[in-house]
Amino acid sequence: MSRGLDRLEQAIAATIERQRQAHREVRVTIGDIVGDAYPHRWVKGDFVDTDPSPRAHLVAAHRAMHSFVRKHPEFGLIGGKGGWPLELVSVSAARRWASLWREEPVRTHADQRLTARRNRNRRA
């Protein structure tokens, strides 16, 4: 049974809300999440405390971004491959980004479920 959003997902939601209040485009990076969720561990961009390792924080933030997108289909992820940082943006911004880079259009979670169901029916 779910107890709601975890600490990192709450940091994502807070960052999104701050950006919306400032009338900015929603764009959340892993660095934003780690900086908000672990403020005592970062000082002017340098990692101070080495336990737990910074890699653990980054991996946890990465997983939280994927989890947040599954729970909130109005957002999508862009980048994350080939040196591009992973960013959480609105689906409309993700579609624009995909069209610029000629990637496949961003699909919502509901589209993915329909595709999986269609593939299962074909195999049966």
C-alpha positions as CSV (number, residue, x, y, z in Angstrom):
1,M,0.0,0.0,0.0
2,S,1.4,3.3,-1.0
3,R,2.0,6.0,1.5
4,G,2.2,8.8,-1.0
5,L,5.2,10.5,-2.6
6,D,8.6,9.8,-1.1
7,R,11.1,12.5,-0.2
8,L,12.7,12.8,-3.6
9,E,9.3,12.9,-5.3
10,Q,8.2,15.6,-2.9
11,A,11.4,17.6,-3.9
12,I,10.4,17.2,-7.5
13,A,6.9,18.4,-6.9
14,A,8.2,21.4,-4.9
15,T,10.6,22.3,-7.6
16,I,7.8,22.1,-10.2
17,E,5.5,24.3,-8.1
18,R,8.3,26.9,-7.6
19,Q,8.9,27.1,-11.4
20,R,5.1,27.4,-12.1
21,Q,4.7,30.2,-9.5
22,A,7.6,32.0,-11.2
23,H,5.8,31.5,-14.6
24,R,8.8,29.6,-16.0
25,E,8.7,26.5,-18.2
26,V,8.9,23.3,-16.1
27,R,12.4,21.9,-16.3
28,V,13.8,19.8,-13.5
29,T,17.2,18.2,-13.6
30,I,18.8,15.6,-11.3
31,G,21.0,18.3,-9.8
32,D,17.9,20.3,-8.8
33,I,16.4,17.3,-7.0
34,V,19.6,16.3,-5.2
35,G,20.2,19.9,-4.1
36,D,16.7,20.2,-2.7
37,A,16.5,16.7,-1.1
38,Y,20.0,16.7,0.4
39,P,20.7,20.4,1.1
40,H,23.2,19.7,4.0
41,R,25.4,17.6,1.7
42,W,26.0,20.2,-1.0
43,V,27.9,23.5,-0.5
44,K,28.3,25.8,-3.5
45,G,28.1,22.9,-5.9
46,D,30.8,20.8,-4.1
47,F,29.8,17.6,-2.4
48,V,30.8,17.8,1.3
49,D,29.7,14.6,3.0
50,T,30.9,11.3,1.3
51,D,28.6,8.9,3.2
52,P,26.3,7.9,1.4
53,S,28.2,8.4,-1.8
54,P,27.1,11.1,-4.3
55,R,26.4,8.3,-6.9
56,A,23.8,6.8,-4.6
57,H,22.0,10.2,-4.5
58,L,22.1,10.6,-8.3
59,V,20.8,7.1,-8.8
60,A,18.0,7.6,-6.3
61,A,17.1,10.9,-8.0
62,H,17.1,9.2,-11.4
63,R,14.7,6.5,-10.1
64,A,12.5,9.1,-8.5
65,M,12.2,11.0,-11.8
66,H,11.0,7.9,-13.6
67,S,8.6,7.1,-10.7
68,F,7.2,10.6,-10.8
69,V,6.6,10.5,-14.5
70,R,4.7,7.2,-14.1
71,K,2.5,8.8,-11.5
72,H,2.0,12.1,-13.3
73,P,1.4,11.5,-17.0
74,E,1.4,15.3,-17.8
75,F,5.2,15.2,-17.5
76,G,7.9,13.5,-19.6
77,L,11.6,12.8,-19.6
78,I,14.1,14.1,-22.2
79,G,17.8,13.5,-22.6
80,G,19.7,11.0,-20.5
81,K,21.6,9.5,-23.3
82,G,24.9,10.3,-25.0
83,G,26.0,12.9,-22.4
84,W,22.7,14.8,-22.4
85,P,21.4,15.3,-18.8
86,L,18.1,13.7,-17.9
87,E,15.4,16.4,-17.5
88,L,11.8,16.2,-16.4
89,V,9.6,18.5,-18.5
90,S,6.0,18.9,-19.5
91,V,4.8,16.5,-22.2
92,S,4.3,19.4,-24.7
93,A,7.9,20.5,-24.2
94,A,9.1,16.9,-24.6
95,R,7.1,16.5,-27.8
96,R,8.8,19.7,-29.2
97,W,12.2,18.4,-28.1
98,A,11.6,15.1,-29.8
99,S,10.4,16.8,-33.0
100,L,13.6,18.9,-33.1
101,W,15.8,15.9,-32.7
102,R,13.7,13.7,-34.9
103,E,13.1,11.1,-32.3
104,E,10.0,9.1,-31.8
105,P,7.2,11.2,-30.3
106,V,6.8,11.0,-26.5
107,R,4.2,8.5,-25.6
108,T,2.1,8.7,-22.5
109,H,1.9,5.8,-20.0
110,A,-1.6,5.0,-21.3
111,D,-0.2,4.7,-24.9
112,Q,2.4,2.3,-23.7
113,R,-0.2,0.1,-22.0
114,L,-2.3,0.0,-25.1
115,T,0.8,-1.0,-27.2
116,A,1.7,-3.7,-24.7
117,R,-1.9,-5.1,-24.8
118,R,-1.9,-5.0,-28.6
119,N,1.4,-6.9,-28.7
120,R,0.1,-9.6,-26.3
121,N,-3.0,-10.1,-28.4
122,R,-0.9,-10.5,-31.5
123,R,1.3,-13.2,-29.9
124,A,-1.8,-15.2,-28.6
